[in-house]
Every structure is written in structure tokens, then in C-alpha cells.
Amino acid sequence: MEERTRAYLRGRFSDHYRRTTVTPPPAAGEREWGYIPWRAGGTTMIRHRSLLDLGEIGDFLARERPRHVYFSAGRYDDPGAGSMGEKGWRGSDLIFDLDADHLPGVIPGEDTYGEMLETCKGALYKLLDFLDDDFGFEELTVVFSGGRGYHVHVRDPGVQELERDARREIVDYVRGIGLDFEELITRETVAGLGRRTPAEKRTLDTRGGWSRRAHEHVVELVDDLADANDETAIDRLREFEGIGEGKAKAALKAMRENRAEIESGNVDVHPAFFSLARQVVAESVARDNAPIDEPVTTDTNRLIRLPGSLHGGSGLAVQRLSREKLDDFSPLIDAVPETFQNHEITVDLDEPRRVELGGLSRSLEAGTHTLPEYAGIFLMARGWAEKGRE
């Protein structure tokens, strides 16, 4: 990046911060702070700073106009101490990070930026389902990262003192790691009609947790196939491992005759259906898990982006999102800072690029282009363009 480009971005970031009020996180004075300046030669972070070192956050941002700014998940006795051992750890928020380019099914370079972020939003909903329903967390803050995805900050008192191993167990749960079918099954001894010995009934709990998710997929399959014609349904069932024509016919018959039982959680209506349900449950884990970044959640000292700041790799706002507005949030429109709207700049592209931002969707050839400023800043922040001469 040329110095002229850096100077322009530095100046416009400063203009933005002078016009914007940034609210610090709770217990801001107990957290470590770090930032990356607009400097030549790389992105070395300045860290181990306390809020006392930085001063009032709005003044600091306008004065230093950092490329990136972060605060710690952890709270400390002495957050500005030069080593982690000297800081005196008090506790940490539980942080979850979803990056669009790390998600299953996303192909960077083939999927557009907008498509990747839309997939990431779907993963966010899965994560929130776990945090709300399975864990019952109440103090949640959802944040668009300004770049590739979303962060969720959990600040419930019960998570603050969790060590890394306990946080890793939470990660394993939401990712479905080590989840065993047998652990989801409830066994109940029932009197068998005409039998000398009691029978065992195996069910999936429909009330919550992974068992509920697994049951929803079983019922979805039953709904799809029970009313289908025989040929279509049997062909679909034979796609499952170990399900031949005979087992497929038996499973289909059991679906149709025991639909209410299956909907109540019973997966033991027939051995062929039980074998089928086992495979459907395994598929549900792959479909319903939240593919979070494990090191972020387990690290009690992690630095995370400051909501309200600008992302130096995109020029977009790192934005807190209320749950009520999450459905309608469109990051490539709603996270475009107002400071960078309503006028144009000239940039020089080194090679053909595509920009998809603020309602603009254009493929650009290498060379000089006049674009809305937010698009030009995005291209320069990504390292794809230099500031042109006006």
C-alpha cells in the first residue's frame, strides 16, 4: 500500500471517528486494549494498554485513527501490565466467532462476498439457537465483525470464571463434536402385548437440546416420504447405507402406520426404521452444528474487535445488532459508514476486481475508476487499489 493511500485512509478514519460516538464495553477499565495503526511495513499490534493509557475512547480513536482496534474478553486487576501473568485475571466473557470463509460449503473465490455473509448469517442463527435454548444465556451481544462474519459476546456471570477446558466443552457441544447417537436415546421398559418379558422402547426427547434437533430431522424425513408415492419413497430410503429394498419397504410401512408415535419421539416402531433414524441423526449433527472458531472461544485472554470501530480491511463498521433488527440487517448496506457516503473518489486498480457494497455491484477492469467513496475505501483497505489522483 502506497503512503498516499495510507494517508487518505488514516484521514478519513479520523473524520469518521470525530463524527461518531463509540460506546465502550462493560468494565472497559478492567480490560486490555490493543490497536493496529496505519503504518508502512505490516500490521504489528500495539497491545497491553489499559483505558487509562489510551484516554477517553472517542478522543483516542479520533487522534490515533487506528486501522483496527480491539479489547480483551478478559478482565484484569492490572490490564496494562506487560505480560499476561502480571495482569491478574478476574474472569472473561465467552466469545464466539463465525468467519464466512471458514464455513462448510463456502468456496472463497467462487462465492461472492454477499453470498458468504448470507451463509454466515445462517450459521449465526444456529449458534444463537444453542445459546438461547440449550444454555439459556441472557446477556448476549451480537456484532457484525465488519469483515467476514459475526461475533457473539456472552457476559452472563456464570461464564466469567470458566477455564479453558470448560469453554472447550461448550465448543464441542455447539459443534456436535463427539456426539453419540446412543447418548440421545432414552430407553423405557414397557410391557409387550402377548410377550412374556418386557420390551424396550427407544425415544428421542422432543423438548430440547441435540435430541430435539435430531427428532426434527427424523420427522421431516417422515413428512417428506410418508405421503409420497411408493417408488419415490423407496428410492429415497435406499440411498441410506444398509437400507435395501426390503428394509426400505418395511421402514416406509412403519412410517405410515406409526406417524403419531414417531412425532412423539418414538424411533423404535420397527428395526428398519430405527436403523434409518440412526443415520438421520448423524446427518442432523452435520447440518445443525454451529461451525464456530474454537480458539476464539477457549482463549480467556482473546482480543476482539471493538463494536463501533471501523474494520481496516474493509472500511465497514463493526456493528452491534439488536436481535429485533437482525433479520433485516444487510451488512453490505447497513454497515457502510455514513461518513463515506454521498461523494466519489478515484482509485487505481492493479487487476480486475468485483465490488459488491452499498447497493453497488460492479465488475471493474484494471485501471482508474471513479467510485462511491465507500467502494473505493473498501478496495483500498483490501489492498486491491491505490488512491488515484483527483
N, C-alpha and C positions, 0 to 999 in steps of 0.2 A: 504494500500500500504506500502510495506516494505521500510526502508530507503535506502537500496541498489538500489531499483528500482527508487525511487525518485532522488537519486544522479545521476543515469545514465541518466534519462530524463533531469534533470537540466543541466548536462554537454553537452548533445547532442543538446538541445535547444540553449545553448550558442554557440556551434560550428556553428550551422545554422545561428544565427544572426551575427556572425563575418564574414560570407561569403555572406551575403545578404544585399542589400540596401532597406530600408523600407521608403517609401515616406509618410510623414505625411499629414493629410487632410488640406484643405484650412483653413486659420485663426487658425492654430494649437495653437498659443499662447493665443487665447481667449477661449480655450476650457478646460473643466475639464478633467483630466486623472485619470484612475484607473487601478489597476492590481491585479492579484492573484498570489502569489508566490508558489513555490513548497515547501510546509511546511507540517509537520505532523499535524493531528488534524482537517482537514477540508479545506474549500475553502473560508476563510474570505478575502473580498476585501479590499485593501488599496486604498482609493479614496480621493477626494478633493485635488488633486495635480494639479499644473499647469505645463506647459512645462518648466518653469524656475526651478521648484522643481526637475524635472526629469533630466534635461540637454539634450544634443543632443540625439535625439531619438535612433539613431543607437548605441551610446555608452551605453545608458540606457539598451537597450534590451540585448546587449552582457554581460553587467555587472550583471544585475538582473535576466536574463534568466527567465522571468515570465511564469507561466503556462497559463495565459490568460492576454490580455491587451486590454484596452478599452479607447475610448474618447467620449466626450459628443456631442449629437446633438446640444445642446445649446452653445451659445457664450456669454461671460460674461465680465463685467468690471474687476472683480477680481476672476478668475476661481479657484484659490487656497484657497479661503475663506472656513471656516469650516462648513458653513450652506448655504442652497440654498438662504435664504433671504438676506444674506450678499454678494452674488456673483454679483448682479446687472445684471439681464437678459437683453440681447440685441436682441436676436432672436434665432431661432432654425431651423436646417434643418428638412425636412419632411422625416421620416424614415419608411420604410415598411419592415416587417419581415415575411418570409414564412418558417414554420417549417414542414418538411416532416411528422413527426409523429402526427401532428395535422390536417392533411388534410382529407377531406371526402373520404372514400373509401380505405384509407391506414390502414392496420392492422399490427401494430408493433408486431414482433414475428412470423408473418406468411410471410409478405412481406420481401424480402431481403433488405439490406441497399441500394444496387444499384437500386432496383425497387422503393423504397421510394423516392430516389433522382430524379429518372426519372419522377415520378409523380409530384414532387415538381417543376421540370423544366417546366412542362406543366402549372402549376399554375402561374409560373413566367411570361410566355408568356401572359397569360390572364391579369395579373397585368400591364405589360408594354403596352398592348393594351389600357387600361384605361388611363394610364399616358401620353401616346403619343397622342392618338386620341381624348379622351374626355376632358382632361385637357390641352393638348398642352405644357406640361413641356419640357424644353430643357436641363437643367443642371442635367442630371441623371447619377449616378454611380451605376452599378450593381456589386454585390460582392457575391462570394460563401463564406458562413459563416465558412467553414472548418469543419462543423459538420452536422447539419440536414437539411440545406437548403440555402436560399438566402436572401440577404438584398438589398434594393434599397434606395439610398440616393438621395433626390431631394434638390437642392440648388438654385433654381430659387429665385430671390429677392422677388417675390410676396408671397412666402410661409413663409419667415423668421419670420414675426411678427404675424402669425396666432396663436390665443389662442387655448386652448384645445377643446372648443366647435366647432370651425370651422374645426379643424382637425378630430373631430369625424364625422362631416358631410361628409368629404371625405371618411372616413372609411365606413360609411353607404352606400355611393354611390357605391363604388367598390365591396362591399359585397352584394349589392342589397337589403339591409335591408329597409323595409317599402315601397318598390317599388310597385306602384299600376297600374294595367292594364289601368285604365281609364286615368291616367296621361300620358301614352304613346300614346294614341289615339288622332289624330287630326280630328276634326269634320268640315265638309264642307257642306253648304247648296247648293243643286243642284236642277235644275228643273227636275221634274219627268215626263217622257213621258206619256201623257194621264192622269196625275194626276192634281187635282185642287189645291193642296197645294204642296210646295216644299218638297223634300225629303232630308234626312241627309245621307251623305256619310262619313264613318269612315275609316281612313287610318293609317298605321304605317309609320313614316318618315324613309326613306331608307338611309338617308345621314350620320347618326352618332348616337352616344350615345346608351342607352339601347334599344331605338326603333329600331335602325338598327340591333342590335343583335337579338331582338325578331323576326324581319321580316325575318332574315336569317334562323331561325329555322322553321318558317311557310313555306317558300319557299322550304326548304329541305324536309319537310313532303310532300308537293305537288309533288315535283320531284320524291320522292320515290313511291308515290301511284298513281299518275295520269296515269302512263304507265303500272301499274301492272294489273294483271287480276282482275276482279270484286270481286271474292270470297276472294282473299288475301287482297285486299284493304279494303273491308268492314269489314273483321275480325279485321284488324288493327285498323280501326276507332272505332269499338265497344269497344275497350279497354279503350277509354276515358270515363270519368264519364258523365252520362246523354245522351250518344250517343247510341241510339238503332239502329235497322236495318233500320228503315225509315229515321232517321236523317243521318245515315251513307251513305245511297244511295243518299240522297239529297246533302250532302256535297261533295261526290265524283263527282256527276254530275256538281256541281258548280265549282269544281277544274278544271275539264276537259274543261268546256266551257268558263272559265274566267281566264285562266292561265296567260295571259299577264297582266290583271288587277291586279291579286294577286301579280305578280312580281313587279308591280309599287307601291305596298303598300296597295292596297285596300283589306280590310278584311271584307267588307260589301256586298260581292257578293251574300250571302244567309244567313238567320238567323242561319241555322245549321252550316255553315262554320264559322260564327262569334263566335258561342259558342265553336267550336273546337279551333279557333285561341286563344281565351282567355286562354284555358288550355295549349296550346303550349307555350304561352308567359310565363306563370308561370313556366313551365319546363325549359325554357331558362334561367331564373334567377338562378335556382339551378345549371345549367350546366356551365354558363358563369361567375359567380361571382368569384372574387379573394379572397380566404379564408385567408386573412392576420391576423396577431396578433394585435388586436385592441389596447391593452395597449401600445405597442411599438410606434405606430403612433401618439397617442394622448398625449404622455408624452413629454413635451418640454425639460425635463432635462435628458432624457434617455441616458445611456451609451451604446455604440455599439462597436462591435469588430473592431480592427484596421486592415485594409487591409494590407497584407504583413506580419502580425504576424502569429504565429502558434496557432492552437486550442489545448488547453491542454487536451481535451477529445478524441482526435483522432490522433494528430501529423500531421494533414494535414494543408496546407497553407490556410489562409484567403485571398482570391484571387480576385483582381479587374478583371472584364471581359469586354472586348470591345464588343459592340453589333455585330460587324462583326464576332467575333470568338465564339459567344455564342452558335450557332447551333452545332458546332463541339466540344464544351467543354465537357469533360468527367471527372467529379470530382474525381472519384476513380482512375484515371490515371494521369490527368493533375495537380491535387492539391497535388500529392506526392512530397515532397521536394527532390531536387537533393541530398542534404546532406545525406539523409537516404537511398540512392540507392547504388547498386553495392557492398554491402557486407552483411554478415549474422550475426545473433546473436542467442543466446539460451534463450528461455523463458520457464517458468513452468506454465502450465495451471491448474487452480483449478477444472475445469469441461469441458466437451466437448463444443467447440465453432466453429463458422464458420467465416472465414476471406475472404473478397472479396475486394481486393485492388491491385492496380498496375498491373493488369493483372493476379494476383494470385487469385484463387478461390478454397478454400480447406475447408473441414470439419476436425476438429482436435479433437482427443480424449484427455482426461485429461492426463497430464504428461509433459515430457520435449520434446521440439521441437526446431530444428534449422530452422530459417526462414529468409527471406529477412528482413533487419533491419526495413524498413518502416512498415512491417506487425507486427513485434514484438513490435515496438513502439505503433502502433495502439492498440494492445491488452493490453499493459501495461497502456496506457493512459486511456483506457476504464475501467480499474480496473479488467480486466479479467485474467491477467497474472502477474507474478513477474519475475524480471530479473534472468535468470539462471546463473550458474557458468560456465564460458567458459573452 
